[in-house]
Amino acid sequence: MRTPDLDRLRSEKKRSLTDFLALYNENLPAAFPKASAELLTEFKSTHTALFPRRGNVWSLDQHRRKVMDWLRSHDALA
């Protein structure tokens, strides 16, 4: 019997903005900009296609890399 892939389950789990924010910033390399609730709200309004119509649902699998890339470009513009 195969054991569940806990890393995959953790990455795909649907989370609130607050939970996603804590996990996103956890163990983030120093070279990467940290996220804040305000920045994630701005990201969400900029990337509406990544979010379902209802709710504020985030997942590491779907959003983490995109947030990293966006924060880098957002940081460069500031």
PDB file of N, CA, C and O in Angstrom:
ATOM      1  N   MET A   1       0.839  -1.179   0.000  1.00  0.00           N
ATOM      2  CA  MET A   1       0.000   0.000   0.000  1.00  0.00           C
ATOM      3  C   MET A   1       0.887   1.247   0.000  1.00  0.00           C
ATOM      4  O   MET A   1       1.871   1.328   0.736  1.00  0.00           O
ATOM      5  N   ARG A   2       0.532   2.174  -0.807  1.00  0.00           N
ATOM      6  CA  ARG A   2       1.289   3.418  -0.952  1.00  0.00           C
ATOM      7  C   ARG A   2       0.879   4.422   0.121  1.00  0.00           C
ATOM      8  O   ARG A   2      -0.308   4.619   0.381  1.00  0.00           O
ATOM      9  N   THR A   3       1.868   5.049   0.736  1.00  0.00           N
ATOM     10  CA  THR A   3       1.564   6.072   1.736  1.00  0.00           C
ATOM     11  C   THR A   3       1.290   7.406   1.039  1.00  0.00           C
ATOM     12  O   THR A   3       1.828   7.671  -0.036  1.00  0.00           O
ATOM     13  N   PRO A   4       0.463   8.234   1.645  1.00  0.00           N
ATOM     14  CA  PRO A   4       0.145   9.520   1.007  1.00  0.00           C
ATOM     15  C   PRO A   4       1.379  10.421   0.931  1.00  0.00           C
ATOM     16  O   PRO A   4       2.239  10.397   1.811  1.00  0.00           O
ATOM     17  N   ASP A   5       1.443  11.199  -0.119  1.00  0.00           N
ATOM     18  CA  ASP A   5       2.521  12.171  -0.303  1.00  0.00           C
ATOM     19  C   ASP A   5       2.165  13.420   0.509  1.00  0.00           C
ATOM     20  O   ASP A   5       1.418  14.281   0.043  1.00  0.00           O
ATOM     21  N   LEU A   6       2.700  13.506   1.707  1.00  0.00           N
ATOM     22  CA  LEU A   6       2.339  14.594   2.616  1.00  0.00           C
ATOM     23  C   LEU A   6       2.768  15.956   2.102  1.00  0.00           C
ATOM     24  O   LEU A   6       2.079  16.950   2.330  1.00  0.00           O
ATOM     25  N   ASP A   7       3.901  16.013   1.410  1.00  0.00           N
ATOM     26  CA  ASP A   7       4.365  17.279   0.834  1.00  0.00           C
ATOM     27  C   ASP A   7       3.375  17.779  -0.220  1.00  0.00           C
ATOM     28  O   ASP A   7       3.028  18.959  -0.251  1.00  0.00           O
ATOM     29  N   ARG A   8       2.936  16.878  -1.067  1.00  0.00           N
ATOM     30  CA  ARG A   8       1.980  17.241  -2.114  1.00  0.00           C
ATOM     31  C   ARG A   8       0.649  17.675  -1.500  1.00  0.00           C
ATOM     32  O   ARG A   8       0.062  18.671  -1.922  1.00  0.00           O
ATOM     33  N   LEU A   9       0.179  16.930  -0.511  1.00  0.00           N
ATOM     34  CA  LEU A   9      -1.073  17.285   0.153  1.00  0.00           C
ATOM     35  C   LEU A   9      -0.975  18.662   0.805  1.00  0.00           C
ATOM     36  O   LEU A   9      -1.923  19.444   0.744  1.00  0.00           O
ATOM     37  N   ARG A  10       0.157  18.959   1.422  1.00  0.00           N
ATOM     38  CA  ARG A  10       0.384  20.269   2.050  1.00  0.00           C
ATOM     39  C   ARG A  10       0.366  21.379   0.996  1.00  0.00           C
ATOM     40  O   ARG A  10      -0.200  22.449   1.220  1.00  0.00           O
ATOM     41  N   SER A  11       0.983  21.117  -0.139  1.00  0.00           N
ATOM     42  CA  SER A  11       1.063  22.127  -1.201  1.00  0.00           C
ATOM     43  C   SER A  11      -0.281  22.394  -1.855  1.00  0.00           C
ATOM     44  O   SER A  11      -0.575  23.528  -2.234  1.00  0.00           O
ATOM     45  N   GLU A  12      -1.101  21.355  -1.992  1.00  0.00           N
ATOM     46  CA  GLU A  12      -2.368  21.504  -2.702  1.00  0.00           C
ATOM     47  C   GLU A  12      -3.529  21.932  -1.807  1.00  0.00           C
ATOM     48  O   GLU A  12      -4.598  22.284  -2.306  1.00  0.00           O
ATOM     49  N   LYS A  13      -3.328  21.905  -0.499  1.00  0.00           N
ATOM     50  CA  LYS A  13      -4.398  22.256   0.427  1.00  0.00           C
ATOM     51  C   LYS A  13      -4.829  23.703   0.233  1.00  0.00           C
ATOM     52  O   LYS A  13      -3.997  24.598   0.080  1.00  0.00           O
ATOM     53  N   LYS A  14      -6.134  23.919   0.242  1.00  0.00           N
ATOM     54  CA  LYS A  14      -6.697  25.267   0.100  1.00  0.00           C
ATOM     55  C   LYS A  14      -6.609  25.978   1.440  1.00  0.00           C
ATOM     56  O   LYS A  14      -6.945  25.412   2.480  1.00  0.00           O
ATOM     57  N   ARG A  15      -6.154  27.223   1.403  1.00  0.00           N
ATOM     58  CA  ARG A  15      -5.892  27.967   2.635  1.00  0.00           C
ATOM     59  C   ARG A  15      -6.434  29.396   2.562  1.00  0.00           C
ATOM     60  O   ARG A  15      -6.740  29.915   1.489  1.00  0.00           O
ATOM     61  N   SER A  16      -6.541  30.002   3.724  1.00  0.00           N
ATOM     62  CA  SER A  16      -6.919  31.414   3.790  1.00  0.00           C
ATOM     63  C   SER A  16      -5.687  32.254   3.461  1.00  0.00           C
ATOM     64  O   SER A  16      -4.568  31.742   3.429  1.00  0.00           O
ATOM     65  N   LEU A  17      -5.897  33.523   3.220  1.00  0.00           N
ATOM     66  CA  LEU A  17      -4.780  34.427   2.935  1.00  0.00           C
ATOM     67  C   LEU A  17      -3.793  34.428   4.099  1.00  0.00           C
ATOM     68  O   LEU A  17      -2.582  34.397   3.883  1.00  0.00           O
ATOM     69  N   THR A  18      -4.298  34.464   5.321  1.00  0.00           N
ATOM     70  CA  THR A  18      -3.437  34.497   6.504  1.00  0.00           C
ATOM     71  C   THR A  18      -2.578  33.244   6.609  1.00  0.00           C
ATOM     72  O   THR A  18      -1.382  33.331   6.888  1.00  0.00           O
ATOM     73  N   ASP A  19      -3.180  32.083   6.388  1.00  0.00           N
ATOM     74  CA  ASP A  19      -2.427  30.822   6.451  1.00  0.00           C
ATOM     75  C   ASP A  19      -1.402  30.743   5.322  1.00  0.00           C
ATOM     76  O   ASP A  19      -0.263  30.328   5.537  1.00  0.00           O
ATOM     77  N   PHE A  20      -1.811  31.142   4.123  1.00  0.00           N
ATOM     78  CA  PHE A  20      -0.892  31.135   2.987  1.00  0.00           C
ATOM     79  C   PHE A  20       0.293  32.063   3.260  1.00  0.00           C
ATOM     80  O   PHE A  20       1.440  31.708   2.990  1.00  0.00           O
ATOM     81  N   LEU A  21       0.013  33.240   3.791  1.00  0.00           N
ATOM     82  CA  LEU A  21       1.057  34.217   4.087  1.00  0.00           C
ATOM     83  C   LEU A  21       2.098  33.636   5.041  1.00  0.00           C
ATOM     84  O   LEU A  21       3.299  33.774   4.811  1.00  0.00           O
ATOM     85  N   ALA A  22       1.647  32.996   6.095  1.00  0.00           N
ATOM     86  CA  ALA A  22       2.574  32.400   7.068  1.00  0.00           C
ATOM     87  C   ALA A  22       3.416  31.307   6.420  1.00  0.00           C
ATOM     88  O   ALA A  22       4.626  31.250   6.639  1.00  0.00           O
ATOM     89  N   LEU A  23       2.797  30.446   5.630  1.00  0.00           N
ATOM     90  CA  LEU A  23       3.536  29.365   4.973  1.00  0.00           C
ATOM     91  C   LEU A  23       4.461  29.893   3.880  1.00  0.00           C
ATOM     92  O   LEU A  23       5.561  29.372   3.692  1.00  0.00           O
ATOM     93  N   TYR A  24       4.025  30.917   3.164  1.00  0.00           N
ATOM     94  CA  TYR A  24       4.849  31.492   2.106  1.00  0.00           C
ATOM     95  C   TYR A  24       6.151  32.038   2.688  1.00  0.00           C
ATOM     96  O   TYR A  24       7.230  31.771   2.159  1.00  0.00           O
ATOM     97  N   ASN A  25       6.053  32.789   3.760  1.00  0.00           N
ATOM     98  CA  ASN A  25       7.230  33.430   4.353  1.00  0.00           C
ATOM     99  C   ASN A  25       8.095  32.468   5.161  1.00  0.00           C
ATOM    100  O   ASN A  25       9.247  32.778   5.464  1.00  0.00           O
ATOM    101  N   GLU A  26       7.555  31.312   5.510  1.00  0.00           N
ATOM    102  CA  GLU A  26       8.294  30.318   6.291  1.00  0.00           C
ATOM    103  C   GLU A  26       9.438  29.744   5.456  1.00  0.00           C
ATOM    104  O   GLU A  26       9.217  29.280   4.338  1.00  0.00           O
ATOM    105  N   ASN A  27      10.632  29.773   5.984  1.00  0.00           N
ATOM    106  CA  ASN A  27      11.824  29.217   5.329  1.00  0.00           C
ATOM    107  C   ASN A  27      12.121  29.845   3.970  1.00  0.00           C
ATOM    108  O   ASN A  27      12.739  29.205   3.119  1.00  0.00           O
ATOM    109  N   LEU A  28      11.698  31.067   3.759  1.00  0.00           N
ATOM    110  CA  LEU A  28      11.952  31.760   2.503  1.00  0.00           C
ATOM    111  C   LEU A  28      13.413  32.200   2.469  1.00  0.00           C
ATOM    112  O   LEU A  28      13.890  32.796   3.435  1.00  0.00           O
ATOM    113  N   PRO A  29      14.137  31.923   1.382  1.00  0.00           N
ATOM    114  CA  PRO A  29      15.536  32.372   1.300  1.00  0.00           C
ATOM    115  C   PRO A  29      15.633  33.890   1.455  1.00  0.00           C
ATOM    116  O   PRO A  29      14.725  34.622   1.061  1.00  0.00           O
ATOM    117  N   ALA A  30      16.716  34.342   2.018  1.00  0.00           N
ATOM    118  CA  ALA A  30      16.906  35.773   2.288  1.00  0.00           C
ATOM    119  C   ALA A  30      16.847  36.625   1.020  1.00  0.00           C
ATOM    120  O   ALA A  30      16.487  37.801   1.080  1.00  0.00           O
ATOM    121  N   ALA A  31      17.195  36.042  -0.117  1.00  0.00           N
ATOM    122  CA  ALA A  31      17.218  36.793  -1.374  1.00  0.00           C
ATOM    123  C   ALA A  31      15.817  37.104  -1.899  1.00  0.00           C
ATOM    124  O   ALA A  31      15.664  37.947  -2.783  1.00  0.00           O
ATOM    125  N   PHE A  32      14.807  36.443  -1.373  1.00  0.00           N
ATOM    126  CA  PHE A  32      13.441  36.641  -1.855  1.00  0.00           C
ATOM    127  C   PHE A  32      12.715  37.638  -0.978  1.00  0.00           C
ATOM    128  O   PHE A  32      12.869  37.616   0.244  1.00  0.00           O
ATOM    129  N   PRO A  33      11.911  38.528  -1.593  1.00  0.00           N
ATOM    130  CA  PRO A  33      11.152  39.483  -0.790  1.00  0.00           C
ATOM    131  C   PRO A  33      10.035  38.781  -0.015  1.00  0.00           C
ATOM    132  O   PRO A  33       9.393  37.863  -0.525  1.00  0.00           O
ATOM    133  N   LYS A  34       9.816  39.218   1.204  1.00  0.00           N
ATOM    134  CA  LYS A  34       8.731  38.680   2.031  1.00  0.00           C
ATOM    135  C   LYS A  34       7.405  39.253   1.552  1.00  0.00           C
ATOM    136  O   LYS A  34       7.340  40.362   1.021  1.00  0.00           O
ATOM    137  N   ALA A  35       6.354  38.472   1.753  1.00  0.00           N
ATOM    138  CA  ALA A  35       5.004  38.920   1.410  1.00  0.00           C
ATOM    139  C   ALA A  35       4.345  39.526   2.640  1.00  0.00           C
ATOM    140  O   ALA A  35       4.747  39.261   3.773  1.00  0.00           O
ATOM    141  N   SER A  36       3.338  40.335   2.398  1.00  0.00           N
ATOM    142  CA  SER A  36       2.503  40.881   3.464  1.00  0.00           C
ATOM    143  C   SER A  36       1.056  40.712   3.022  1.00  0.00           C
ATOM    144  O   SER A  36       0.785  40.434   1.854  1.00  0.00           O
ATOM    145  N   ALA A  37       0.133  40.878   3.953  1.00  0.00           N
ATOM    146  CA  ALA A  37      -1.286  40.749   3.609  1.00  0.00           C
ATOM    147  C   ALA A  37      -1.668  41.791   2.551  1.00  0.00           C
ATOM    148  O   ALA A  37      -2.451  41.501   1.646  1.00  0.00           O
ATOM    149  N   GLU A  38      -1.123  42.986   2.666  1.00  0.00           N
ATOM    150  CA  GLU A  38      -1.436  44.049   1.705  1.00  0.00           C
ATOM    151  C   GLU A  38      -0.936  43.683   0.299  1.00  0.00           C
ATOM    152  O   GLU A  38      -1.640  43.879  -0.692  1.00  0.00           O
ATOM    153  N   LEU A  39       0.282  43.152   0.231  1.00  0.00           N
ATOM    154  CA  LEU A  39       0.825  42.756  -1.075  1.00  0.00           C
ATOM    155  C   LEU A  39       0.051  41.595  -1.676  1.00  0.00           C
ATOM    156  O   LEU A  39      -0.185  41.570  -2.884  1.00  0.00           O
ATOM    157  N   LEU A  40      -0.347  40.637  -0.853  1.00  0.00           N
ATOM    158  CA  LEU A  40      -1.125  39.511  -1.378  1.00  0.00           C
ATOM    159  C   LEU A  40      -2.497  39.968  -1.863  1.00  0.00           C
ATOM    160  O   LEU A  40      -3.012  39.445  -2.851  1.00  0.00           O
ATOM    161  N   THR A  41      -3.086  40.930  -1.180  1.00  0.00           N
ATOM    162  CA  THR A  41      -4.367  41.477  -1.632  1.00  0.00           C
ATOM    163  C   THR A  41      -4.196  42.165  -2.984  1.00  0.00           C
ATOM    164  O   THR A  41      -5.044  42.027  -3.866  1.00  0.00           O
ATOM    165  N   GLU A  42      -3.112  42.897  -3.145  1.00  0.00           N
ATOM    166  CA  GLU A  42      -2.821  43.544  -4.432  1.00  0.00           C
ATOM    167  C   GLU A  42      -2.571  42.496  -5.522  1.00  0.00           C
ATOM    168  O   GLU A  42      -3.051  42.639  -6.646  1.00  0.00           O
ATOM    169  N   PHE A  43      -1.815  41.438  -5.183  1.00  0.00           N
ATOM    170  CA  PHE A  43      -1.572  40.347  -6.135  1.00  0.00           C
ATOM    171  C   PHE A  43      -2.889  39.738  -6.577  1.00  0.00           C
ATOM    172  O   PHE A  43      -3.102  39.498  -7.766  1.00  0.00           O
ATOM    173  N   LYS A  44      -3.774  39.487  -5.621  1.00  0.00           N
ATOM    174  CA  LYS A  44      -5.068  38.873  -5.944  1.00  0.00           C
ATOM    175  C   LYS A  44      -5.885  39.759  -6.878  1.00  0.00           C
ATOM    176  O   LYS A  44      -6.517  39.259  -7.809  1.00  0.00           O
ATOM    177  N   SER A  45      -5.879  41.053  -6.644  1.00  0.00           N
ATOM    178  CA  SER A  45      -6.652  41.952  -7.510  1.00  0.00           C
ATOM    179  C   SER A  45      -6.027  42.065  -8.901  1.00  0.00           C
ATOM    180  O   SER A  45      -6.729  42.337  -9.876  1.00  0.00           O
ATOM    181  N   THR A  46      -4.726  41.861  -8.996  1.00  0.00           N
ATOM    182  CA  THR A  46      -4.025  41.902 -10.281  1.00  0.00           C
ATOM    183  C   THR A  46      -4.187  40.595 -11.062  1.00  0.00           C
ATOM    184  O   THR A  46      -4.195  40.604 -12.293  1.00  0.00           O
ATOM    185  N   HIS A  47      -4.316  39.482 -10.352  1.00  0.00           N
ATOM    186  CA  HIS A  47      -4.378  38.153 -10.971  1.00  0.00           C
ATOM    187  C   HIS A  47      -5.705  37.458 -10.650  1.00  0.00           C
ATOM    188  O   HIS A  47      -5.715  36.356 -10.101  1.00  0.00           O
ATOM    189  N   THR A  48      -6.796  38.090 -10.988  1.00  0.00           N
ATOM    190  CA  THR A  48      -8.124  37.569 -10.646  1.00  0.00           C
ATOM    191  C   THR A  48      -8.399  36.197 -11.250  1.00  0.00           C
ATOM    192  O   THR A  48      -9.178  35.431 -10.684  1.00  0.00           O
ATOM    193  N   ALA A  49      -7.789  35.869 -12.371  1.00  0.00           N
ATOM    194  CA  ALA A  49      -8.031  34.577 -13.017  1.00  0.00           C
ATOM    195  C   ALA A  49      -7.518  33.396 -12.181  1.00  0.00           C
ATOM    196  O   ALA A  49      -7.942  32.261 -12.396  1.00  0.00           O
ATOM    197  N   LEU A  50      -6.627  33.649 -11.247  1.00  0.00           N
ATOM    198  CA  LEU A  50      -6.077  32.581 -10.408  1.00  0.00           C
ATOM    199  C   LEU A  50      -6.967  32.225  -9.220  1.00  0.00           C
ATOM    200  O   LEU A  50      -6.667  31.293  -8.474  1.00  0.00           O
ATOM    201  N   PHE A  51      -8.050  32.961  -9.046  1.00  0.00           N
ATOM    202  CA  PHE A  51      -8.898  32.771  -7.875  1.00  0.00           C
ATOM    203  C   PHE A  51     -10.330  32.474  -8.287  1.00  0.00           C
ATOM    204  O   PHE A  51     -10.842  33.054  -9.245  1.00  0.00           O
ATOM    205  N   PRO A  52     -10.974  31.570  -7.562  1.00  0.00           N
ATOM    206  CA  PRO A  52     -12.377  31.277  -7.867  1.00  0.00           C
ATOM    207  C   PRO A  52     -13.251  32.493  -7.567  1.00  0.00           C
ATOM    208  O   PRO A  52     -12.831  33.423  -6.878  1.00  0.00           O
ATOM    209  N   ARG A  53     -14.450  32.468  -8.085  1.00  0.00           N
ATOM    210  CA  ARG A  53     -15.353  33.607  -7.918  1.00  0.00           C
ATOM    211  C   ARG A  53     -15.638  33.919  -6.459  1.00  0.00           C
ATOM    212  O   ARG A  53     -15.701  35.083  -6.063  1.00  0.00           O
ATOM    213  N   ARG A  54     -15.809  32.882  -5.672  1.00  0.00           N
ATOM    214  CA  ARG A  54     -16.147  33.099  -4.264  1.00  0.00           C
ATOM    215  C   ARG A  54     -14.949  32.791  -3.381  1.00  0.00           C
ATOM    216  O   ARG A  54     -14.215  31.832  -3.617  1.00  0.00           O
ATOM    217  N   GLY A  55     -14.770  33.602  -2.382  1.00  0.00           N
ATOM    218  CA  GLY A  55     -13.783  33.304  -1.365  1.00  0.00           C
ATOM    219  C   GLY A  55     -12.391  33.831  -1.642  1.00  0.00           C
ATOM    220  O   GLY A  55     -12.101  34.421  -2.683  1.00  0.00           O
ATOM    221  N   ASN A  56     -11.574  33.593  -0.684  1.00  0.00           N
ATOM    222  CA  ASN A  56     -10.189  34.040  -0.703  1.00  0.00           C
ATOM    223  C   ASN A  56      -9.339  32.787  -0.513  1.00  0.00           C
ATOM    224  O   ASN A  56      -8.732  32.603   0.542  1.00  0.00           O
ATOM    225  N   VAL A  57      -9.294  31.931  -1.524  1.00  0.00           N
ATOM    226  CA  VAL A  57      -8.660  30.619  -1.416  1.00  0.00           C
ATOM    227  C   VAL A  57      -7.290  30.626  -2.083  1.00  0.00           C
ATOM    228  O   VAL A  57      -7.152  30.992  -3.250  1.00  0.00           O
ATOM    229  N   TRP A  58      -6.286  30.216  -1.320  1.00  0.00           N
ATOM    230  CA  TRP A  58      -4.901  30.189  -1.774  1.00  0.00           C
ATOM    231  C   TRP A  58      -4.351  28.781  -1.602  1.00  0.00           C
ATOM    232  O   TRP A  58      -4.806  28.039  -0.731  1.00  0.00           O
ATOM    233  N   SER A  59      -3.373  28.404  -2.427  1.00  0.00           N
ATOM    234  CA  SER A  59      -2.642  27.148  -2.222  1.00  0.00           C
ATOM    235  C   SER A  59      -1.184  27.378  -2.608  1.00  0.00           C
ATOM    236  O   SER A  59      -0.880  28.145  -3.522  1.00  0.00           O
ATOM    237  N   LEU A  60      -0.301  26.705  -1.900  1.00  0.00           N
ATOM    238  CA  LEU A  60       1.127  26.838  -2.212  1.00  0.00           C
ATOM    239  C   LEU A  60       1.400  26.366  -3.635  1.00  0.00           C
ATOM    240  O   LEU A  60       2.182  26.976  -4.363  1.00  0.00           O
ATOM    241  N   ASP A  61       0.753  25.281  -4.019  1.00  0.00           N
ATOM    242  CA  ASP A  61       0.954  24.684  -5.329  1.00  0.00           C
ATOM    243  C   ASP A  61       0.613  25.656  -6.461  1.00  0.00           C
ATOM    244  O   ASP A  61       1.369  25.788  -7.424  1.00  0.00           O
ATOM    245  N   GLN A  62      -0.502  26.315  -6.341  1.00  0.00           N
ATOM    246  CA  GLN A  62      -0.973  27.179  -7.426  1.00  0.00           C
ATOM    247  C   GLN A  62      -0.414  28.601  -7.364  1.00  0.00           C
ATOM    248  O   GLN A  62      -0.211  29.224  -8.406  1.00  0.00           O
ATOM    249  N   HIS A  63      -0.167  29.116  -6.179  1.00  0.00           N
ATOM    250  CA  HIS A  63       0.137  30.538  -6.056  1.00  0.00           C
ATOM    251  C   HIS A  63       1.560  30.896  -5.647  1.00  0.00           C
ATOM    252  O   HIS A  63       2.018  31.991  -5.974  1.00  0.00           O
ATOM    253  N   ARG A  64       2.275  30.029  -4.954  1.00  0.00           N
ATOM    254  CA  ARG A  64       3.565  30.430  -4.372  1.00  0.00           C
ATOM    255  C   ARG A  64       4.559  30.946  -5.422  1.00  0.00           C
ATOM    256  O   ARG A  64       5.091  32.046  -5.277  1.00  0.00           O
ATOM    257  N   ARG A  65       4.805  30.180  -6.450  1.00  0.00           N
ATOM    258  CA  ARG A  65       5.787  30.593  -7.468  1.00  0.00           C
ATOM    259  C   ARG A  65       5.358  31.889  -8.162  1.00  0.00           C
ATOM    260  O   ARG A  65       6.183  32.760  -8.439  1.00  0.00           O
ATOM    261  N   LYS A  66       4.062  32.000  -8.438  1.00  0.00           N
ATOM    262  CA  LYS A  66       3.561  33.206  -9.104  1.00  0.00           C
ATOM    263  C   LYS A  66       3.720  34.429  -8.207  1.00  0.00           C
ATOM    264  O   LYS A  66       4.060  35.514  -8.680  1.00  0.00           O
ATOM    265  N   VAL A  67       3.473  34.250  -6.912  1.00  0.00           N
ATOM    266  CA  VAL A  67       3.656  35.355  -5.966  1.00  0.00           C
ATOM    267  C   VAL A  67       5.132  35.746  -5.899  1.00  0.00           C
ATOM    268  O   VAL A  67       5.461  36.932  -5.886  1.00  0.00           O
ATOM    269  N   MET A  68       6.018  34.752  -5.858  1.00  0.00           N
ATOM    270  CA  MET A  68       7.461  35.043  -5.832  1.00  0.00           C
ATOM    271  C   MET A  68       7.876  35.885  -7.024  1.00  0.00           C
ATOM    272  O   MET A  68       8.554  36.901  -6.869  1.00  0.00           O
ATOM    273  N   ASP A  69       7.472  35.464  -8.207  1.00  0.00           N
ATOM    274  CA  ASP A  69       7.819  36.201  -9.430  1.00  0.00           C
ATOM    275  C   ASP A  69       7.224  37.609  -9.407  1.00  0.00           C
ATOM    276  O   ASP A  69       7.894  38.581  -9.756  1.00  0.00           O
ATOM    277  N   TRP A  70       5.961  37.706  -8.994  1.00  0.00           N
ATOM    278  CA  TRP A  70       5.295  38.996  -8.960  1.00  0.00           C
ATOM    279  C   TRP A  70       5.956  39.921  -7.943  1.00  0.00           C
ATOM    280  O   TRP A  70       6.147  41.104  -8.225  1.00  0.00           O
ATOM    281  N   LEU A  71       6.307  39.406  -6.771  1.00  0.00           N
ATOM    282  CA  LEU A  71       6.948  40.248  -5.763  1.00  0.00           C
ATOM    283  C   LEU A  71       8.295  40.774  -6.252  1.00  0.00           C
ATOM    284  O   LEU A  71       8.651  41.923  -5.989  1.00  0.00           O
ATOM    285  N   ARG A  72       9.028  39.944  -6.951  1.00  0.00           N
ATOM    286  CA  ARG A  72      10.323  40.415  -7.497  1.00  0.00           C
ATOM    287  C   ARG A  72      10.110  41.563  -8.467  1.00  0.00           C
ATOM    288  O   ARG A  72      10.799  42.579  -8.387  1.00  0.00           O
ATOM    289  N   SER A  73       9.156  41.410  -9.390  1.00  0.00           N
ATOM    290  CA  SER A  73       8.921  42.470 -10.363  1.00  0.00           C
ATOM    291  C   SER A  73       8.275  43.678  -9.677  1.00  0.00           C
ATOM    292  O   SER A  73       8.565  44.817 -10.042  1.00  0.00           O
ATOM    293  N   HIS A  74       7.424  43.451  -8.711  1.00  0.00           N
ATOM    294  CA  HIS A  74       6.785  44.534  -7.967  1.00  0.00           C
ATOM    295  C   HIS A  74       7.831  45.313  -7.179  1.00  0.00           C
ATOM    296  O   HIS A  74       7.778  46.542  -7.116  1.00  0.00           O
ATOM    297  N   ASP A  75       8.791  44.593  -6.572  1.00  0.00           N
ATOM    298  CA  ASP A  75       9.889  45.206  -5.827  1.00  0.00           C
ATOM    299  C   ASP A  75      10.763  46.059  -6.757  1.00  0.00           C
ATOM    300  O   ASP A  75      11.224  47.133  -6.371  1.00  0.00           O
ATOM    301  N   ALA A  76      10.981  45.580  -7.967  1.00  0.00           N
ATOM    302  CA  ALA A  76      11.826  46.298  -8.928  1.00  0.00           C
ATOM    303  C   ALA A  76      11.164  47.607  -9.357  1.00  0.00           C
ATOM    304  O   ALA A  76      11.850  48.583  -9.662  1.00  0.00           O
ATOM    305  N   LEU A  77       9.835  47.624  -9.381  1.00  0.00           N
ATOM    306  CA  LEU A  77       9.107  48.818  -9.794  1.00  0.00           C
ATOM    307  C   LEU A  77       9.051  49.859  -8.689  1.00  0.00           C
ATOM    308  O   LEU A  77       8.894  51.050  -8.960  1.00  0.00           O
ATOM    309  N   ALA A  78       9.178  49.415  -7.443  1.00  0.00           N
ATOM    310  CA  ALA A  78       9.033  50.341  -6.297  1.00  0.00           C
ATOM    311  C   ALA A  78      10.252  51.216  -6.117  1.00  0.00           C
ATOM    312  O   ALA A  78      10.290  52.042  -5.205  1.00  0.00           O
TER     313      ALA A  78
END
